[in-house]
Every structure is written in C-alpha cells, then in structure tokens.
Amino acid sequence: MQLGFVIPLVGPAVSDAPALSAFVRGLEDLGYDTLWVGDRLVMPVDLGNGYLDRGPQMARSFDPMLLLTVAAAATDRVRLNKAAPSARSTTSRSTWPGS
C-alpha cells in the first residue's frame, strides 16, 4: 500500500520556503509515498473579508506550483501530484451566503 499526504495551501507548515521544506522532508521521513497539492478554482475577490482571518499564519496562501517546486527541491523519493476539485462539487454562486 502507498500513502499520500495533501500539502496545505495555508498555515504554519507552508508559511515560508524553509518551513515547507522541513515539513515535506518530515513527511518523506515518515514514509509517505506521494505528496499532493490541491488547487482552488474560486478565490474571494477581497481576501480581507475574513476568509483567511484565523491568525497571522493564515494571512496568505501560496500558489500550488510554488509549493510543488519547493517540495521537489526538498525531497528525494516521494512522487509529487496535483489535484483539482471537480466542478460538480463546488457550490454555485447563487447559494453563497450574502449573495
């Protein structure tokens, strides 16, 4: 069996390149076989609206390709993958709160 892990797009583990490097090396050392990065098809126009208002470590998010680049440089054996959510699983704009 192979185990995979999804790298978060926000949070302290991905706050900067050294933190991400240490995080993915730790996952590789734990024996994970694949690392995945998701993608966001929809982002708020104004990120200052409380969307990521959960503390300073959540104040920014990184591009998935940047995360993969840092992970590739920091690891030796894990396979890197990119996943995108299905359009069917997203909420339509007409049902968003406040719309």
C-alpha positions in Angstrom: 0.0 0.0 0.0 1.2 3.5 -0.7 0.3 6.5 1.4 -0.2 10.1 0.3 -0.5 13.4 2.0 -2.1 16.7 0.9 0.2 19.7 1.4 -1.9 22.5 2.8 -2.2 25.8 0.9 -2.2 27.9 4.0 -0.9 27.7 7.6 2.3 27.5 9.6 3.6 24.4 7.7 3.7 26.5 4.5 4.5 29.9 5.9 7.8 30.2 4.0 10.1 28.0 1.9 12.2 26.7 4.9 9.1 25.7 6.8 7.7 23.9 3.8 11.0 22.2 3.1 11.2 20.9 6.7 7.5 19.8 6.6 7.8 17.8 3.3 11.1 16.3 4.4 9.4 15.2 7.6 6.6 13.6 5.6 9.1 11.8 3.4 11.0 10.6 6.5 7.7 9.2 7.9 7.4 7.0 4.8 4.8 8.8 2.7 5.0 7.8 -0.9 3.1 10.7 -2.6 2.5 14.4 -1.8 -0.4 16.2 -3.3 -1.2 19.8 -3.8 -4.8 20.9 -4.4 -5.9 23.9 -6.4 -8.6 26.5 -5.9 -10.8 27.2 -8.8 -12.5 30.1 -7.0 -11.0 32.6 -4.6 -12.7 35.6 -3.0 -12.1 39.0 -4.7 -11.3 40.5 -1.3 -9.2 38.3 0.9 -9.6 40.8 3.7 -13.2 39.9 4.2 -12.4 37.3 6.9 -11.9 34.4 4.6 -8.4 33.7 6.0 -8.9 35.7 9.2 -7.8 32.9 11.5 -4.5 34.3 12.8 -1.2 35.6 11.2 -0.1 32.2 9.9 -3.3 32.1 7.8 -2.8 35.5 6.3 -1.6 34.3 2.9 -1.8 31.3 0.7 0.6 30.1 -1.9 0.4 29.1 -5.5 0.2 25.3 -5.8 3.0 25.2 -8.4 5.3 27.1 -5.9 4.5 24.6 -3.3 5.4 21.7 -5.7 8.6 23.4 -6.7 9.8 23.8 -3.1 8.7 20.2 -2.3 10.6 18.9 -5.3 13.8 20.6 -4.2 13.4 19.4 -0.6 12.6 15.7 -1.2 14.3 12.8 -2.8 11.9 9.9 -3.3 8.2 11.0 -2.9 6.1 11.5 -6.0 4.5 14.9 -6.4 1.0 15.2 -7.7 -1.5 18.0 -8.4 -5.3 17.6 -7.9 -8.1 19.9 -8.8 -11.6 19.7 -7.3 -14.4 18.6 -9.6 -16.6 21.5 -10.8 -19.6 19.4 -9.7 -18.5 19.5 -6.1 -18.4 23.3 -5.9 -21.1 25.5 -4.6 -22.8 27.7 -7.1 -22.5 31.4 -6.6 -26.3 31.8 -6.2 -26.2 29.8 -3.0 -23.3 31.6 -1.3 -24.1 33.4 1.9 -24.8 37.0 1.4 -25.4 36.8 -2.3 
